[in-house]
């Protein structure tokens, strides 16, 4: 992974001593503790009860939860600590120019904000590799425009299996780089998914760079490490970028109170 530095979004803010952010996704619960802008702990859970038990063992001043599986009301009944719930109406420190803001996933906003935590200036492209692959553009004036959405790695394997009669259900373990020319059905499927995604990303990056010179790119999300070989001088792989974005959104709202 290339080296990078976490920068303060604005020197006018002084963060609370300790903050706790939680990203409840479709398959995992990702948590992180921050002191100012520095992540001091990062813990993932497969089970909600394990996460709930863990949350009772740590101390923090403020918390934020983003969830695609639980509503705010359900979480407030289940958890014993107060928190800000990330919703479509939560204020964020970038200008949202998405044409249909009511349909914009909160994780996409968090990824864009997280990118600005890493690079203080210039246009940014965030590629979040989760269930879907999302592309987010933030210009040098902190204007968010949206980007693109395509099927993620596991979704592509699952689609080939479910929409055909004989193709097996496959996955691509971390560290396995498929052969370009697959000499079997399984190898051909792995080649198609891996290189299809790689060429898609490189194609999007080239197209966005033509529109935004000096564009920096951050690849994040659960499958980002599979494509760590793409790292170069303007492309960075930071799997936990969304957690940095959630912390920055929490800080922004705390200081608006």
C-alpha positions in Angstrom: 0.0 0.0 0.0 1.3 3.5 -0.8 2.0 5.8 2.1 -0.6 8.4 2.9 -1.3 11.0 5.6 -4.6 11.8 7.3 -5.1 15.5 7.1 -7.4 17.7 9.1 -10.5 18.8 7.1 -10.5 22.2 8.7 -8.2 23.7 11.2 -11.1 25.6 12.8 -12.4 22.4 14.3 -11.1 20.7 17.5 -12.4 17.2 17.7 -13.8 15.6 20.8 -11.3 13.4 22.7 -12.8 10.1 21.6 -15.3 9.2 18.8 -16.8 5.8 17.9 -18.1 5.1 14.4 -20.0 2.1 13.2 -20.8 0.9 9.6 -23.4 -1.9 9.6 -23.3 -3.4 6.1 -25.0 -6.4 4.5 -22.5 -8.9 5.8 -20.3 -7.3 8.4 -20.3 -4.6 11.1 -17.2 -2.4 10.9 -16.3 -0.2 13.8 -13.5 2.3 14.6 -12.4 4.5 17.5 -10.8 7.8 16.8 -8.9 10.3 18.8 -9.1 13.6 17.0 -8.4 12.5 13.3 -6.3 9.5 14.3 -7.8 6.0 14.2 -6.7 4.2 17.3 -8.7 0.9 16.9 -10.6 -0.9 14.2 -12.7 -4.0 14.9 -15.0 -6.0 12.6 -17.9 -8.2 13.6 -20.0 -10.9 11.8 -22.5 -11.0 14.6 -24.6 -8.1 16.0 -24.6 -9.5 19.6 -20.8 -9.5 19.6 -20.8 -5.9 18.4 -23.3 -4.9 21.1 -21.2 -6.6 23.8 -18.0 -4.9 22.5 -19.7 -1.4 22.5 -20.4 -1.8 26.2 -16.7 -2.2 27.0 -15.3 1.0 25.4 -15.6 4.7 26.4 -16.2 7.5 23.9 -17.7 11.0 23.8 -19.7 10.8 20.6 -20.9 8.0 18.3 -22.3 7.7 14.7 -23.9 4.7 13.1 -24.5 4.1 9.4 -26.6 1.1 8.6 -28.2 -0.5 5.6 -29.9 -3.2 7.6 -31.3 -1.6 10.7 -33.4 1.5 11.2 -32.6 4.2 13.7 -35.5 3.2 15.9 -34.5 -0.4 16.0 -30.9 0.4 16.9 -32.0 2.8 19.7 -33.9 -0.1 21.2 -31.0 -2.5 20.9 -28.1 -0.3 22.0 -27.3 1.3 25.3 -25.5 4.4 24.1 -26.6 7.6 22.4 -25.6 8.0 18.8 -26.1 10.1 15.6 -27.7 8.0 12.9 -26.4 8.7 9.4 -29.4 9.4 7.3 -30.1 11.2 4.0 -30.8 14.4 6.0 -27.5 14.3 8.0 -25.4 17.4 7.3 -22.1 16.6 5.5 -19.0 18.8 4.9 -19.2 18.7 1.1 -21.7 20.2 -1.3 -24.1 17.5 -2.6 -25.0 18.2 -6.3 -26.6 14.7 -6.9 -29.7 15.2 -9.0 -31.8 12.8 -6.8 -30.3 13.2 -3.3 -33.1 11.2 -1.7 -31.8 8.1 -3.5 -28.2 8.5 -2.7 -26.8 5.9 -0.4 -25.2 7.3 2.8 -22.2 5.0 2.3 -21.4 6.7 -1.0 -21.4 10.1 0.7 -19.2 8.8 3.5 -16.7 7.5 0.9 -16.5 10.9 -0.7 -16.0 12.6 2.6 -13.4 10.1 3.6 -11.4 10.8 0.4 -11.1 14.4 1.4 -9.8 13.4 4.8 -6.9 11.8 3.0 -6.2 14.5 0.4 -6.9 18.0 1.4 -6.9 19.5 -2.1 -7.7 18.6 -5.7 -10.3 16.5 -7.5 -10.8 13.0 -6.1 -12.3 9.7 -7.4 -13.4 7.2 -4.8 -14.0 3.6 -6.0 -15.8 1.6 -3.3 -15.7 -2.1 -3.9 -18.6 -3.7 -1.9 -21.7 -5.5 -3.0 -21.7 -3.0 -5.9 -18.7 -1.0 -7.2 -19.5 2.7 -6.8 -17.5 5.5 -8.4 -17.7 8.9 -6.6 -16.4 12.2 -8.0 -15.5 15.1 -5.7 -14.0 18.2 -7.4 -11.5 20.6 -6.1 -14.2 22.8 -4.7 -15.7 20.0 -2.6 -18.7 19.6 -4.9 -20.0 16.0 -5.1 -21.5 15.0 -8.5 -22.1 11.3 -8.2 -20.4 8.9 -10.6 -21.3 5.3 -11.5 -22.6 2.0 -10.1 -21.8 -1.5 -11.4 -22.0 -5.1 -10.0 -19.4 -6.1 -7.5 -17.1 -9.1 -7.6 -19.3 -11.5 -5.7 -22.4 -10.2 -7.5 -20.8 -11.1 -10.8 -20.0 -14.6 -9.8 -23.5 -15.1 -8.3 -25.2 -13.7 -11.5 -23.3 -16.2 -13.7 -24.3 -19.1 -11.4 -27.9 -18.1 -10.9 -28.7 -17.0 -14.5 -27.2 -20.1 -16.2 -27.9 -23.9 -15.9 -24.4 -25.2 -15.3 -21.9 -22.5 -14.3 -20.7 -23.1 -10.7 -20.8 -20.5 -7.9 -17.2 -19.3 -7.4 -15.3 -16.7 -5.4 -11.9 -15.1 -5.7 -9.8 -15.5 -2.5 -7.4 -12.7 -1.5 -4.0 -13.2 -3.1 -5.3 -15.2 -6.1 -4.7 -13.6 -9.4 -6.4 -15.5 -12.2 -4.6 -16.4 -15.4 -5.6 -14.1 -18.3 -6.5 -17.0 -20.5 -8.5 -19.5 -18.5 -8.2 -23.0 -19.9 -11.2 -24.3 -17.9 -14.7 -23.1 -17.2 -13.8 -22.0 -13.6 -10.6 -20.3 -14.7 -12.4 -18.6 -17.5 -15.1 -17.3 -15.1 -12.4 -16.0 -12.7 -10.5 -14.3 -15.5 -13.7 -12.7 -16.8 -14.6 -11.3 -13.4 -11.2 -10.2 -12.3 -9.9 -8.6 -15.5 -13.4 -7.3 -16.3 -13.4 -5.3 -13.1 -9.8 -4.3 -13.5 -10.3 -3.0 -17.0 -13.6 -1.3 -16.0 -11.8 0.6 -13.2 -8.9 1.6 -15.4 -11.3 2.7 -18.1 -13.3 4.9 -15.7 -10.1 6.3 -14.2 -8.8 7.3 -17.6 -12.2 8.9 -18.6 -12.4 10.8 -15.3 -8.8 12.0 -15.6 -9.5 13.4 -19.0 -12.2 15.6 -17.4 -10.4 16.3 -14.1 -6.6 16.7 -14.6 -4.5 15.8 -11.5 -7.2 13.5 -10.3 -6.2 11.3 -7.4 -8.0 7.9 -7.0 -8.7 5.9 -3.8 -9.9 2.3 -4.0 -11.7 1.2 -0.8 -14.1 -1.4 0.5 -14.1 -5.1 1.2 -12.7 -6.3 -2.1 -10.2 -3.5 -2.6 -7.2 -5.5 -1.4 -7.8 -8.0 -4.3 -6.8 -5.1 -6.7 -4.0 -3.7 -4.6 -1.6 -4.3 -7.6 -3.2 -1.2 -9.2 -1.6 1.0 -6.6 0.7 3.7 -8.2 1.6 7.3 -7.8 -2.1 8.6 -8.2 -4.0 5.4 -7.2 -4.2 4.4 -3.5 -5.8 1.4 -1.9 -7.3 2.3 1.5 -9.9 -0.4 2.5 -11.3 1.4 5.6 -11.8 4.8 3.9 -15.5 4.9 4.8 -14.7 4.8 8.5 -12.6 8.0 8.1 -15.5 9.6 6.3 -18.0 8.6 9.0 -15.6 10.1 11.7 -15.4 13.3 9.7 -19.2 13.6 9.3 -19.6 13.0 13.1 -17.0 15.7 13.9 -18.8 18.1 11.5 -22.2 17.6 13.2 -20.8 17.7 16.7 -19.3 21.2 16.1 -22.6 22.4 14.6 -24.4 21.8 17.9 
